[in-house]
């Protein structure tokens, strides 16, 4: 089926590895800051064990009922699994602060993305739908890189309680934007959360393959194909039928 960009009225974006890169290097940056904080409070960290546990925690919401992690409980549980005891409230607060600040520091906006969003906002309603357990960190990072105001709605799994592909997070976006799924395009890197989640909800889906992925979910038999496959975000405008003057403006 040929993609008809003329039908689109609303565009929803994923965040990490869609609008901003969030590669293995960024994850290593976060884990490194967290490891140093753990060592300061509890002593030497078994790095291999910590990385294995962190990876399991990151993937856990994509299994079962797709409930998002609680950052407080996940952090306390990680300390228990690594050191055999729960952190005090004061130590837990410090660990959460370190994770928050490390995330903010890791987010950088690629050249051209802000101008692209501004051009799109002149023709479409824009929203952000992100899987991340800490909604405050996402919102802070959006303000820091200067794109928060572009979106009419920002929906974050940590504030909703469920991750994409669960329909609940799409329900919240639909309610905030009063959108029609059939005229909505979601753009994201995650095959399960973004592509399958959007298609199951009745939306159009663009699968972006621009970045080195941390969470890889290979296609399964019976999965919905994306409506678009993008190797770079700058390909989007041509598929939407925006002419050269708009793209260069």
Secondary structure, 3 states (H helix, E strand, C coil): CCCCHHHCCEEEECCECCCECCCHHHHHHHHHHHHHHHHHHHCCCCHHHHHHHHHHHHHHCCCCCCECCCHHHHHHHHHHHHHCCCCCHHHHHHHHHHHHHHHHHHCCECCCHHHHHHHHHCCCEEEEEECCCCHHHHHHHHHHHCCHHHCCEEEEHHHHCECCCCHHHHHHHHHHHCCCHHHEEEEECCHHHHHHHHHHHCCEEEEECCCCCCCCCCCCCCCCCCCEEECCHHHHHHHCCCCHHHHHC
